Amino acid sequence: DDVMSLQHDLSSLSYAVLALGDSTYDEYCAFGRQIDDWLQRCGATASEERVEVDDADPMALSAWQALVEEFAGNAQPSL
C-alpha cells in the first residue's frame, strides 16, 4: 500500500523535511515535496520550512545541519 494515499491524524506531530534533488530534473525535490504535502494534509505542523538541497549545495546542507543541531540542543551561540 502507498502510505501517503492514506489519511492519518498526525495533528500532534511537529516535523521538518530535507528534500534532496537536482534542479536539472523536471521533478526537482519531488519526493520531499510530496512528503511535506502529505504531512500537512494529515494535520502535522511544520516546525521549519522545507529545506531543498540542489545537487548537494553546501549552503542548504549547512542550513539543515543548523536546524538539526538546534533541535538536538547543540546549537552554538551566535557571535
mmCIF file of the N, C-alpha and C atoms, coordinates in Angstrom:
data_MODEL
# 
_entry.id   MODEL 
# 
loop_
_atom_site.group_PDB 
_atom_site.id 
_atom_site.type_symbol 
_atom_site.label_atom_id 
_atom_site.label_alt_id 
_atom_site.label_comp_id 
_atom_site.label_asym_id 
_atom_site.label_entity_id 
_atom_site.label_seq_id 
_atom_site.pdbx_PDB_ins_code 
_atom_site.Cartn_x 
_atom_site.Cartn_y 
_atom_site.Cartn_z 
_atom_site.occupancy 
_atom_site.B_iso_or_equiv 
_atom_site.pdbx_formal_charge 
_atom_site.auth_seq_id 
_atom_site.auth_comp_id 
_atom_site.auth_asym_id 
_atom_site.auth_atom_id 
_atom_site.pdbx_PDB_model_num 
ATOM 1   N N  . ASP A 1 1  ? 0.831  -1.199 0.000   1.00 0.00 ? 1  ASP A N  1 
ATOM 2   C CA . ASP A 1 1  ? 0.000  0.000  0.000   1.00 0.00 ? 1  ASP A CA 1 
ATOM 3   C C  . ASP A 1 1  ? 0.869  1.253  0.000   1.00 0.00 ? 1  ASP A C  1 
ATOM 4   N N  . ASP A 1 2  ? 0.365  2.268  -0.624  1.00 0.00 ? 2  ASP A N  1 
ATOM 5   C CA . ASP A 1 2  ? 1.018  3.557  -0.631  1.00 0.00 ? 2  ASP A CA 1 
ATOM 6   C C  . ASP A 1 2  ? 0.594  4.315  0.627   1.00 0.00 ? 2  ASP A C  1 
ATOM 7   N N  . VAL A 1 3  ? 1.504  4.467  1.572   1.00 0.00 ? 3  VAL A N  1 
ATOM 8   C CA . VAL A 1 3  ? 1.199  5.099  2.856   1.00 0.00 ? 3  VAL A CA 1 
ATOM 9   C C  . VAL A 1 3  ? 0.633  6.499  2.657   1.00 0.00 ? 3  VAL A C  1 
ATOM 10  N N  . MET A 1 4  ? 1.170  7.240  1.707   1.00 0.00 ? 4  MET A N  1 
ATOM 11  C CA . MET A 1 4  ? 0.715  8.612  1.522   1.00 0.00 ? 4  MET A CA 1 
ATOM 12  C C  . MET A 1 4  ? -0.657 8.708  0.868   1.00 0.00 ? 4  MET A C  1 
ATOM 13  N N  . SER A 1 5  ? -1.226 7.602  0.446   1.00 0.00 ? 5  SER A N  1 
ATOM 14  C CA . SER A 1 5  ? -2.591 7.644  -0.073  1.00 0.00 ? 5  SER A CA 1 
ATOM 15  C C  . SER A 1 5  ? -3.597 7.523  1.067   1.00 0.00 ? 5  SER A C  1 
ATOM 16  N N  . LEU A 1 6  ? -3.115 7.205  2.263   1.00 0.00 ? 6  LEU A N  1 
ATOM 17  C CA . LEU A 1 6  ? -3.974 7.067  3.432   1.00 0.00 ? 6  LEU A CA 1 
ATOM 18  C C  . LEU A 1 6  ? -4.014 8.372  4.211   1.00 0.00 ? 6  LEU A C  1 
ATOM 19  N N  . GLN A 1 7  ? -5.119 8.597  4.888   1.00 0.00 ? 7  GLN A N  1 
ATOM 20  C CA . GLN A 1 7  ? -5.272 9.777  5.728   1.00 0.00 ? 7  GLN A CA 1 
ATOM 21  C C  . GLN A 1 7  ? -5.079 9.351  7.179   1.00 0.00 ? 7  GLN A C  1 
ATOM 22  N N  . HIS A 1 8  ? -4.154 9.992  7.871   1.00 0.00 ? 8  HIS A N  1 
ATOM 23  C CA . HIS A 1 8  ? -3.884 9.708  9.273   1.00 0.00 ? 8  HIS A CA 1 
ATOM 24  C C  . HIS A 1 8  ? -4.045 10.994 10.071  1.00 0.00 ? 8  HIS A C  1 
ATOM 25  N N  . ASP A 1 9  ? -4.352 10.863 11.364  1.00 0.00 ? 9  ASP A N  1 
ATOM 26  C CA . ASP A 1 9  ? -4.386 12.033 12.232  1.00 0.00 ? 9  ASP A CA 1 
ATOM 27  C C  . ASP A 1 9  ? -2.992 12.232 12.805  1.00 0.00 ? 9  ASP A C  1 
ATOM 28  N N  . LEU A 1 10 ? -2.272 13.164 12.229  1.00 0.00 ? 10 LEU A N  1 
ATOM 29  C CA . LEU A 1 10 ? -0.919 13.465 12.690  1.00 0.00 ? 10 LEU A CA 1 
ATOM 30  C C  . LEU A 1 10 ? -0.863 14.860 13.307  1.00 0.00 ? 10 LEU A C  1 
ATOM 31  N N  . SER A 1 11 ? -2.004 15.311 13.848  1.00 0.00 ? 11 SER A N  1 
ATOM 32  C CA . SER A 1 11 ? -2.091 16.666 14.376  1.00 0.00 ? 11 SER A CA 1 
ATOM 33  C C  . SER A 1 11 ? -1.159 16.916 15.563  1.00 0.00 ? 11 SER A C  1 
ATOM 34  N N  . SER A 1 12 ? -0.691 15.875 16.206  1.00 0.00 ? 12 SER A N  1 
ATOM 35  C CA . SER A 1 12 ? 0.229  16.056 17.333  1.00 0.00 ? 12 SER A CA 1 
ATOM 36  C C  . SER A 1 12 ? 1.695  16.018 16.893  1.00 0.00 ? 12 SER A C  1 
ATOM 37  N N  . LEU A 1 13 ? 1.938  15.887 15.601  1.00 0.00 ? 13 LEU A N  1 
ATOM 38  C CA . LEU A 1 13 ? 3.296  15.760 15.073  1.00 0.00 ? 13 LEU A CA 1 
ATOM 39  C C  . LEU A 1 13 ? 3.846  17.103 14.603  1.00 0.00 ? 13 LEU A C  1 
ATOM 40  N N  . SER A 1 14 ? 5.057  17.395 15.016  1.00 0.00 ? 14 SER A N  1 
ATOM 41  C CA . SER A 1 14 ? 5.813  18.536 14.504  1.00 0.00 ? 14 SER A CA 1 
ATOM 42  C C  . SER A 1 14 ? 6.977  17.951 13.712  1.00 0.00 ? 14 SER A C  1 
ATOM 43  N N  . TYR A 1 15 ? 7.260  18.498 12.539  1.00 0.00 ? 15 TYR A N  1 
ATOM 44  C CA . TYR A 1 15 ? 8.257  17.875 11.666  1.00 0.00 ? 15 TYR A CA 1 
ATOM 45  C C  . TYR A 1 15 ? 9.038  18.914 10.875  1.00 0.00 ? 15 TYR A C  1 
ATOM 46  N N  . ALA A 1 16 ? 10.121 18.445 10.267  1.00 0.00 ? 16 ALA A N  1 
ATOM 47  C CA . ALA A 1 16 ? 10.886 19.217 9.289   1.00 0.00 ? 16 ALA A CA 1 
ATOM 48  C C  . ALA A 1 16 ? 11.283 18.253 8.177   1.00 0.00 ? 16 ALA A C  1 
ATOM 49  N N  . VAL A 1 17 ? 11.386 18.767 6.962   1.00 0.00 ? 17 VAL A N  1 
ATOM 50  C CA . VAL A 1 17 ? 11.705 17.924 5.803   1.00 0.00 ? 17 VAL A CA 1 
ATOM 51  C C  . VAL A 1 17 ? 12.960 18.437 5.109   1.00 0.00 ? 17 VAL A C  1 
ATOM 52  N N  . LEU A 1 18 ? 13.863 17.507 4.840   1.00 0.00 ? 18 LEU A N  1 
ATOM 53  C CA . LEU A 1 18 ? 15.026 17.767 3.998   1.00 0.00 ? 18 LEU A CA 1 
ATOM 54  C C  . LEU A 1 18 ? 14.742 17.102 2.661   1.00 0.00 ? 18 LEU A C  1 
ATOM 55  N N  . ALA A 1 19 ? 14.642 17.903 1.606   1.00 0.00 ? 19 ALA A N  1 
ATOM 56  C CA . ALA A 1 19 ? 14.354 17.382 0.270   1.00 0.00 ? 19 ALA A CA 1 
ATOM 57  C C  . ALA A 1 19 ? 15.621 17.470 -0.579  1.00 0.00 ? 19 ALA A C  1 
ATOM 58  N N  . LEU A 1 20 ? 16.060 16.327 -1.054  1.00 0.00 ? 20 LEU A N  1 
ATOM 59  C CA . LEU A 1 20 ? 17.268 16.270 -1.874  1.00 0.00 ? 20 LEU A CA 1 
ATOM 60  C C  . LEU A 1 20 ? 16.896 16.191 -3.347  1.00 0.00 ? 20 LEU A C  1 
ATOM 61  N N  . GLY A 1 21 ? 17.633 16.903 -4.191  1.00 0.00 ? 21 GLY A N  1 
ATOM 62  C CA . GLY A 1 21 ? 17.315 16.852 -5.603  1.00 0.00 ? 21 GLY A CA 1 
ATOM 63  C C  . GLY A 1 21 ? 18.383 17.482 -6.470  1.00 0.00 ? 21 GLY A C  1 
ATOM 64  N N  . ASP A 1 22 ? 18.050 17.559 -7.730  1.00 0.00 ? 22 ASP A N  1 
ATOM 65  C CA . ASP A 1 22 ? 18.912 18.149 -8.741  1.00 0.00 ? 22 ASP A CA 1 
ATOM 66  C C  . ASP A 1 22 ? 17.997 18.971 -9.641  1.00 0.00 ? 22 ASP A C  1 
ATOM 67  N N  . SER A 1 23 ? 18.202 20.273 -9.645  1.00 0.00 ? 23 SER A N  1 
ATOM 68  C CA . SER A 1 23 ? 17.287 21.164 -10.359 1.00 0.00 ? 23 SER A CA 1 
ATOM 69  C C  . SER A 1 23 ? 17.301 20.985 -11.869 1.00 0.00 ? 23 SER A C  1 
ATOM 70  N N  . THR A 1 24 ? 18.207 20.174 -12.396 1.00 0.00 ? 24 THR A N  1 
ATOM 71  C CA . THR A 1 24 ? 18.181 19.911 -13.828 1.00 0.00 ? 24 THR A CA 1 
ATOM 72  C C  . THR A 1 24 ? 17.092 18.902 -14.191 1.00 0.00 ? 24 THR A C  1 
ATOM 73  N N  . TYR A 1 25 ? 16.485 18.256 -13.192 1.00 0.00 ? 25 TYR A N  1 
ATOM 74  C CA . TYR A 1 25 ? 15.396 17.307 -13.432 1.00 0.00 ? 25 TYR A CA 1 
ATOM 75  C C  . TYR A 1 25 ? 14.064 18.020 -13.290 1.00 0.00 ? 25 TYR A C  1 
ATOM 76  N N  . ASP A 1 26 ? 13.082 17.607 -14.088 1.00 0.00 ? 26 ASP A N  1 
ATOM 77  C CA . ASP A 1 26 ? 11.752 18.225 -14.066 1.00 0.00 ? 26 ASP A CA 1 
ATOM 78  C C  . ASP A 1 26 ? 11.091 18.141 -12.697 1.00 0.00 ? 26 ASP A C  1 
ATOM 79  N N  . GLU A 1 27 ? 11.264 17.040 -12.014 1.00 0.00 ? 27 GLU A N  1 
ATOM 80  C CA . GLU A 1 27 ? 10.585 16.859 -10.727 1.00 0.00 ? 27 GLU A CA 1 
ATOM 81  C C  . GLU A 1 27 ? 11.560 17.063 -9.572  1.00 0.00 ? 27 GLU A C  1 
ATOM 82  N N  . TYR A 1 28 ? 12.164 18.222 -9.563  1.00 0.00 ? 28 TYR A N  1 
ATOM 83  C CA . TYR A 1 28 ? 13.145 18.601 -8.550  1.00 0.00 ? 28 TYR A CA 1 
ATOM 84  C C  . TYR A 1 28 ? 12.552 18.474 -7.145  1.00 0.00 ? 28 TYR A C  1 
ATOM 85  N N  . CYS A 1 29 ? 13.207 17.725 -6.287  1.00 0.00 ? 29 CYS A N  1 
ATOM 86  C CA . CYS A 1 29 ? 12.816 17.519 -4.884  1.00 0.00 ? 29 CYS A CA 1 
ATOM 87  C C  . CYS A 1 29 ? 11.388 16.988 -4.741  1.00 0.00 ? 29 CYS A C  1 
ATOM 88  N N  . ALA A 1 30 ? 10.913 16.271 -5.731  1.00 0.00 ? 30 ALA A N  1 
ATOM 89  C CA . ALA A 1 30 ? 9.519  15.826 -5.753  1.00 0.00 ? 30 ALA A CA 1 
ATOM 90  C C  . ALA A 1 30 ? 9.143  14.973 -4.544  1.00 0.00 ? 30 ALA A C  1 
ATOM 91  N N  . PHE A 1 31 ? 9.977  14.036 -4.154  1.00 0.00 ? 31 PHE A N  1 
ATOM 92  C CA . PHE A 1 31 ? 9.616  13.162 -3.039  1.00 0.00 ? 31 PHE A CA 1 
ATOM 93  C C  . PHE A 1 31 ? 9.518  13.944 -1.732  1.00 0.00 ? 31 PHE A C  1 
ATOM 94  N N  . GLY A 1 32 ? 10.475 14.824 -1.479  1.00 0.00 ? 32 GLY A N  1 
ATOM 95  C CA . GLY A 1 32 ? 10.419 15.658 -0.276  1.00 0.00 ? 32 GLY A CA 1 
ATOM 96  C C  . GLY A 1 32 ? 9.193  16.546 -0.267  1.00 0.00 ? 32 GLY A C  1 
ATOM 97  N N  . ARG A 1 33 ? 8.837  17.101 -1.409  1.00 0.00 ? 33 ARG A N  1 
ATOM 98  C CA . ARG A 1 33 ? 7.637  17.938 -1.512  1.00 0.00 ? 33 ARG A CA 1 
ATOM 99  C C  . ARG A 1 33 ? 6.369  17.110 -1.277  1.00 0.00 ? 33 ARG A C  1 
ATOM 100 N N  . GLN A 1 34 ? 6.347  15.884 -1.806  1.00 0.00 ? 34 GLN A N  1 
ATOM 101 C CA . GLN A 1 34 ? 5.189  15.009 -1.591  1.00 0.00 ? 34 GLN A CA 1 
ATOM 102 C C  . GLN A 1 34 ? 5.025  14.656 -0.114  1.00 0.00 ? 34 GLN A C  1 
ATOM 103 N N  . ILE A 1 35 ? 6.119  14.340 0.552   1.00 0.00 ? 35 ILE A N  1 
ATOM 104 C CA . ILE A 1 35 ? 6.047  14.025 1.985   1.00 0.00 ? 35 ILE A CA 1 
ATOM 105 C C  . ILE A 1 35 ? 5.565  15.234 2.768   1.00 0.00 ? 35 ILE A C  1 
ATOM 106 N N  . ASP A 1 36 ? 6.108  16.406 2.467   1.00 0.00 ? 36 ASP A N  1 
ATOM 107 C CA . ASP A 1 36 ? 5.709  17.637 3.143   1.00 0.00 ? 36 ASP A CA 1 
ATOM 108 C C  . ASP A 1 36 ? 4.212  17.890 2.950   1.00 0.00 ? 36 ASP A C  1 
ATOM 109 N N  . ASP A 1 37 ? 3.729  17.786 1.721   1.00 0.00 ? 37 ASP A N  1 
ATOM 110 C CA . ASP A 1 37 ? 2.302  17.996 1.437   1.00 0.00 ? 37 ASP A CA 1 
ATOM 111 C C  . ASP A 1 37 ? 1.431  16.995 2.189   1.00 0.00 ? 37 ASP A C  1 
ATOM 112 N N  . TRP A 1 38 ? 1.836  15.721 2.194   1.00 0.00 ? 38 TRP A N  1 
ATOM 113 C CA . TRP A 1 38 ? 1.062  14.675 2.874   1.00 0.00 ? 38 TRP A CA 1 
ATOM 114 C C  . TRP A 1 38 ? 1.002  14.935 4.372   1.00 0.00 ? 38 TRP A C  1 
ATOM 115 N N  . LEU A 1 39 ? 2.138  15.273 4.969   1.00 0.00 ? 39 LEU A N  1 
ATOM 116 C CA . LEU A 1 39 ? 2.153  15.556 6.405   1.00 0.00 ? 39 LEU A CA 1 
ATOM 117 C C  . LEU A 1 39 ? 1.216  16.717 6.736   1.00 0.00 ? 39 LEU A C  1 
ATOM 118 N N  . GLN A 1 40 ? 1.223  17.749 5.918   1.00 0.00 ? 40 GLN A N  1 
ATOM 119 C CA . GLN A 1 40 ? 0.325  18.887 6.141   1.00 0.00 ? 40 GLN A CA 1 
ATOM 120 C C  . GLN A 1 40 ? -1.139 18.471 6.001   1.00 0.00 ? 40 GLN A C  1 
ATOM 121 N N  . ARG A 1 41 ? -1.446 17.658 4.982   1.00 0.00 ? 41 ARG A N  1 
ATOM 122 C CA . ARG A 1 41 ? -2.834 17.189 4.799   1.00 0.00 ? 41 ARG A CA 1 
ATOM 123 C C  . ARG A 1 41 ? -3.308 16.359 5.984   1.00 0.00 ? 41 ARG A C  1 
ATOM 124 N N  . CYS A 1 42 ? -2.372 15.683 6.650   1.00 0.00 ? 42 CYS A N  1 
ATOM 125 C CA . CYS A 1 42 ? -2.712 14.857 7.814   1.00 0.00 ? 42 CYS A CA 1 
ATOM 126 C C  . CYS A 1 42 ? -2.730 15.667 9.106   1.00 0.00 ? 42 CYS A C  1 
ATOM 127 N N  . GLY A 1 43 ? -2.519 16.960 9.010   1.00 0.00 ? 43 GLY A N  1 
ATOM 128 C CA . GLY A 1 43 ? -2.635 17.832 10.169  1.00 0.00 ? 43 GLY A CA 1 
ATOM 129 C C  . GLY A 1 43 ? -1.351 18.071 10.939  1.00 0.00 ? 43 GLY A C  1 
ATOM 130 N N  . ALA A 1 44 ? -0.231 17.539 10.476  1.00 0.00 ? 44 ALA A N  1 
ATOM 131 C CA . ALA A 1 44 ? 1.044  17.771 11.151  1.00 0.00 ? 44 ALA A CA 1 
ATOM 132 C C  . ALA A 1 44 ? 1.474  19.219 10.949  1.00 0.00 ? 44 ALA A C  1 
ATOM 133 N N  . THR A 1 45 ? 2.309  19.697 11.844  1.00 0.00 ? 45 THR A N  1 
ATOM 134 C CA . THR A 1 45 ? 2.770  21.083 11.793  1.00 0.00 ? 45 THR A CA 1 
ATOM 135 C C  . THR A 1 45 ? 4.257  21.128 11.464  1.00 0.00 ? 45 THR A C  1 
ATOM 136 N N  . ALA A 1 46 ? 4.586  21.874 10.429  1.00 0.00 ? 46 ALA A N  1 
ATOM 137 C CA . ALA A 1 46 ? 5.994  22.042 10.055  1.00 0.00 ? 46 ALA A CA 1 
ATOM 138 C C  . ALA A 1 46 ? 6.656  22.971 11.065  1.00 0.00 ? 46 ALA A C  1 
ATOM 139 N N  . SER A 1 47 ? 7.682  22.481 11.737  1.00 0.00 ? 47 SER A N  1 
ATOM 140 C CA . SER A 1 47 ? 8.407  23.324 12.689  1.00 0.00 ? 47 SER A CA 1 
ATOM 141 C C  . SER A 1 47 ? 9.331  24.288 11.951  1.00 0.00 ? 47 SER A C  1 
ATOM 142 N N  . GLU A 1 48 ? 9.688  23.949 10.747  1.00 0.00 ? 48 GLU A N  1 
ATOM 143 C CA . GLU A 1 48 ? 10.535 24.777 9.886   1.00 0.00 ? 48 GLU A CA 1 
ATOM 144 C C  . GLU A 1 48 ? 10.074 24.595 8.448   1.00 0.00 ? 48 GLU A C  1 
ATOM 145 N N  . GLU A 1 49 ? 10.396 25.554 7.597   1.00 0.00 ? 49 GLU A N  1 
ATOM 146 C CA . GLU A 1 49 ? 10.100 25.393 6.174   1.00 0.00 ? 49 GLU A CA 1 
ATOM 147 C C  . GLU A 1 49 ? 10.962 24.271 5.610   1.00 0.00 ? 49 GLU A C  1 
ATOM 148 N N  . ARG A 1 50 ? 10.444 23.605 4.602   1.00 0.00 ? 50 ARG A N  1 
ATOM 149 C CA . ARG A 1 50 ? 11.188 22.528 3.926   1.00 0.00 ? 50 ARG A CA 1 
ATOM 150 C C  . ARG A 1 50 ? 12.520 23.074 3.409   1.00 0.00 ? 50 ARG A C  1 
ATOM 151 N N  . VAL A 1 51 ? 13.587 22.328 3.635   1.00 0.00 ? 51 VAL A N  1 
ATOM 152 C CA . VAL A 1 51 ? 14.906 22.689 3.115   1.00 0.00 ? 51 VAL A CA 1 
ATOM 153 C C  . VAL A 1 51 ? 15.135 21.848 1.866   1.00 0.00 ? 51 VAL A C  1 
ATOM 154 N N  . GLU A 1 52 ? 15.302 22.520 0.728   1.00 0.00 ? 52 GLU A N  1 
ATOM 155 C CA . GLU A 1 52 ? 15.551 21.835 -0.538  1.00 0.00 ? 52 GLU A CA 1 
ATOM 156 C C  . GLU A 1 52 ? 17.023 21.984 -0.890  1.00 0.00 ? 52 GLU A C  1 
ATOM 157 N N  . VAL A 1 53 ? 17.660 20.859 -1.167  1.00 0.00 ? 53 VAL A N  1 
ATOM 158 C CA . VAL A 1 53 ? 19.087 20.834 -1.464  1.00 0.00 ? 53 VAL A CA 1 
ATOM 159 C C  . VAL A 1 53 ? 19.277 20.497 -2.937  1.00 0.00 ? 53 VAL A C  1 
ATOM 160 N N  . ASP A 1 54 ? 19.845 21.432 -3.676  1.00 0.00 ? 54 ASP A N  1 
ATOM 161 C CA . ASP A 1 54 ? 20.102 21.241 -5.100  1.00 0.00 ? 54 ASP A CA 1 
ATOM 162 C C  . ASP A 1 54 ? 21.525 20.728 -5.289  1.00 0.00 ? 54 ASP A C  1 
ATOM 163 N N  . ASP A 1 55 ? 21.647 19.491 -5.705  1.00 0.00 ? 55 ASP A N  1 
ATOM 164 C CA . ASP A 1 55 ? 22.942 18.902 -6.059  1.00 0.00 ? 55 ASP A CA 1 
ATOM 165 C C  . ASP A 1 55 ? 23.984 19.075 -4.943  1.00 0.00 ? 55 ASP A C  1 
ATOM 166 N N  . ALA A 1 56 ? 23.584 18.698 -3.722  1.00 0.00 ? 56 ALA A N  1 
ATOM 167 C CA . ALA A 1 56 ? 24.457 18.737 -2.544  1.00 0.00 ? 56 ALA A CA 1 
ATOM 168 C C  . ALA A 1 56 ? 24.985 20.141 -2.235  1.00 0.00 ? 56 ALA A C  1 
ATOM 169 N N  . ASP A 1 57 ? 24.158 21.153 -2.450  1.00 0.00 ? 57 ASP A N  1 
ATOM 170 C CA . ASP A 1 57 ? 24.523 22.543 -2.184  1.00 0.00 ? 57 ASP A CA 1 
ATOM 171 C C  . ASP A 1 57 ? 24.965 22.717 -0.730  1.00 0.00 ? 57 ASP A C  1 
ATOM 172 N N  . PRO A 1 58 ? 26.212 23.142 -0.506  1.00 0.00 ? 58 PRO A N  1 
ATOM 173 C CA . PRO A 1 58 ? 26.729 23.243 0.857   1.00 0.00 ? 58 PRO A CA 1 
ATOM 174 C C  . PRO A 1 58 ? 25.968 24.252 1.730   1.00 0.00 ? 58 PRO A C  1 
ATOM 175 N N  . MET A 1 59 ? 25.448 25.309 1.154   1.00 0.00 ? 59 MET A N  1 
ATOM 176 C CA . MET A 1 59 ? 24.688 26.302 1.936   1.00 0.00 ? 59 MET A CA 1 
ATOM 177 C C  . MET A 1 59 ? 23.395 25.695 2.477   1.00 0.00 ? 59 MET A C  1 
ATOM 178 N N  . ALA A 1 60 ? 22.679 24.976 1.621   1.00 0.00 ? 60 ALA A N  1 
ATOM 179 C CA . ALA A 1 60 ? 21.429 24.340 2.057   1.00 0.00 ? 60 ALA A CA 1 
ATOM 180 C C  . ALA A 1 60 ? 21.710 23.253 3.078   1.00 0.00 ? 60 ALA A C  1 
ATOM 181 N N  . LEU A 1 61 ? 22.767 22.482 2.869   1.00 0.00 ? 61 LEU A N  1 
ATOM 182 C CA . LEU A 1 61 ? 23.125 21.438 3.833   1.00 0.00 ? 61 LEU A CA 1 
ATOM 183 C C  . LEU A 1 61 ? 23.533 22.045 5.171   1.00 0.00 ? 61 LEU A C  1 
ATOM 184 N N  . SER A 1 62 ? 24.200 23.174 5.156   1.00 0.00 ? 62 SER A N  1 
ATOM 185 C CA . SER A 1 62 ? 24.562 23.867 6.394   1.00 0.00 ? 62 SER A CA 1 
ATOM 186 C C  . SER A 1 62 ? 23.321 24.356 7.128   1.00 0.00 ? 62 SER A C  1 
ATOM 187 N N  . ALA A 1 63 ? 22.344 24.855 6.368   1.00 0.00 ? 63 ALA A N  1 
ATOM 188 C CA . ALA A 1 63 ? 21.094 25.298 6.985   1.00 0.00 ? 63 ALA A CA 1 
ATOM 189 C C  . ALA A 1 63 ? 20.396 24.129 7.661   1.00 0.00 ? 63 ALA A C  1 
ATOM 190 N N  . TRP A 1 64 ? 20.374 22.971 7.005   1.00 0.00 ? 64 TRP A N  1 
ATOM 191 C CA . TRP A 1 64 ? 19.759 21.776 7.598   1.00 0.00 ? 64 TRP A CA 1 
ATOM 192 C C  . TRP A 1 64 ? 20.525 21.345 8.842   1.00 0.00 ? 64 TRP A C  1 
ATOM 193 N N  . GLN A 1 65 ? 21.840 21.340 8.758   1.00 0.00 ? 65 GLN A N  1 
ATOM 194 C CA . GLN A 1 65 ? 22.657 20.945 9.903   1.00 0.00 ? 65 GLN A CA 1 
ATOM 195 C C  . GLN A 1 65 ? 22.383 21.864 11.094  1.00 0.00 ? 65 GLN A C  1 
ATOM 196 N N  . ALA A 1 66 ? 22.237 23.143 10.858  1.00 0.00 ? 66 ALA A N  1 
ATOM 197 C CA . ALA A 1 66 ? 21.938 24.083 11.940  1.00 0.00 ? 66 ALA A CA 1 
ATOM 198 C C  . ALA A 1 66 ? 20.590 23.770 12.576  1.00 0.00 ? 66 ALA A C  1 
ATOM 199 N N  . LEU A 1 67 ? 19.599 23.411 11.760  1.00 0.00 ? 67 LEU A N  1 
ATOM 200 C CA . LEU A 1 67 ? 18.280 23.044 12.298  1.00 0.00 ? 67 LEU A CA 1 
ATOM 201 C C  . LEU A 1 67 ? 18.374 21.794 13.164  1.00 0.00 ? 67 LEU A C  1 
ATOM 202 N N  . VAL A 1 68 ? 19.124 20.811 12.698  1.00 0.00 ? 68 VAL A N  1 
ATOM 203 C CA . VAL A 1 68 ? 19.275 19.566 13.458  1.00 0.00 ? 68 VAL A CA 1 
ATOM 204 C C  . VAL A 1 68 ? 20.003 19.832 14.772  1.00 0.00 ? 68 VAL A C  1 
ATOM 205 N N  . GLU A 1 69 ? 21.052 20.645 14.721  1.00 0.00 ? 69 GLU A N  1 
ATOM 206 C CA . GLU A 1 69 ? 21.796 20.969 15.944  1.00 0.00 ? 69 GLU A CA 1 
ATOM 207 C C  . GLU A 1 69 ? 20.917 21.729 16.930  1.00 0.00 ? 69 GLU A C  1 
ATOM 208 N N  . GLU A 1 70 ? 20.100 22.652 16.421  1.00 0.00 ? 70 GLU A N  1 
ATOM 209 C CA . GLU A 1 70 ? 19.184 23.398 17.289  1.00 0.00 ? 70 GLU A CA 1 
ATOM 210 C C  . GLU A 1 70 ? 18.179 22.447 17.931  1.00 0.00 ? 70 GLU A C  1 
ATOM 211 N N  . PHE A 1 71 ? 17.636 21.556 17.147  1.00 0.00 ? 71 PHE A N  1 
ATOM 212 C CA . PHE A 1 71 ? 16.668 20.580 17.655  1.00 0.00 ? 71 PHE A CA 1 
ATOM 213 C C  . PHE A 1 71 ? 17.311 19.695 18.723  1.00 0.00 ? 71 PHE A C  1 
ATOM 214 N N  . ALA A 1 72 ? 18.562 19.304 18.512  1.00 0.00 ? 72 ALA A N  1 
ATOM 215 C CA . ALA A 1 72 ? 19.261 18.427 19.450  1.00 0.00 ? 72 ALA A CA 1 
ATOM 216 C C  . ALA A 1 72 ? 19.794 19.193 20.667  1.00 0.00 ? 72 ALA A C  1 
ATOM 217 N N  . GLY A 1 73 ? 19.663 20.512 20.646  1.00 0.00 ? 73 GLY A N  1 
ATOM 218 C CA . GLY A 1 73 ? 20.158 21.298 21.756  1.00 0.00 ? 73 GLY A CA 1 
ATOM 219 C C  . GLY A 1 73 ? 21.649 21.535 21.708  1.00 0.00 ? 73 GLY A C  1 
ATOM 220 N N  . ASN A 1 74 ? 22.243 21.364 20.534  1.00 0.00 ? 74 ASN A N  1 
ATOM 221 C CA . ASN A 1 74 ? 23.690 21.530 20.387  1.00 0.00 ? 74 ASN A CA 1 
ATOM 222 C C  . ASN A 1 74 ? 24.086 22.764 19.613  1.00 0.00 ? 74 ASN A C  1 
ATOM 223 N N  . ALA A 1 75 ? 23.149 23.680 19.422  1.00 0.00 ? 75 ALA A N  1 
ATOM 224 C CA . ALA A 1 75 ? 23.461 24.860 18.623  1.00 0.00 ? 75 ALA A CA 1 
ATOM 225 C C  . ALA A 1 75 ? 24.510 25.719 19.324  1.00 0.00 ? 75 ALA A C  1 
ATOM 226 N N  . GLN A 1 76 ? 25.434 26.223 18.538  1.00 0.00 ? 76 GLN A N  1 
ATOM 227 C CA . GLN A 1 76 ? 26.469 27.094 19.056  1.00 0.00 ? 76 GLN A CA 1 
ATOM 228 C C  . GLN A 1 76 ? 25.925 28.517 19.106  1.00 0.00 ? 76 GLN A C  1 
ATOM 229 N N  . PRO A 1 77 ? 26.219 29.252 20.159  1.00 0.00 ? 77 PRO A N  1 
ATOM 230 C CA . PRO A 1 77 ? 25.721 30.634 20.233  1.00 0.00 ? 77 PRO A CA 1 
ATOM 231 C C  . PRO A 1 77 ? 26.322 31.493 19.126  1.00 0.00 ? 77 PRO A C  1 
ATOM 232 N N  . SER A 1 78 ? 25.515 32.440 18.623  1.00 0.00 ? 78 SER A N  1 
ATOM 233 C CA . SER A 1 78 ? 25.992 33.363 17.590  1.00 0.00 ? 78 SER A CA 1 
ATOM 234 C C  . SER A 1 78 ? 26.954 34.350 18.205  1.00 0.00 ? 78 SER A C  1 
ATOM 235 N N  . LEU A 1 79 ? 27.980 34.739 17.460  1.00 0.00 ? 79 LEU A N  1 
ATOM 236 C CA . LEU A 1 79 ? 28.937 35.743 17.954  1.00 0.00 ? 79 LEU A CA 1 
ATOM 237 C C  . LEU A 1 79 ? 28.660 37.071 17.330  1.00 0.00 ? 79 LEU A C  1 
# 
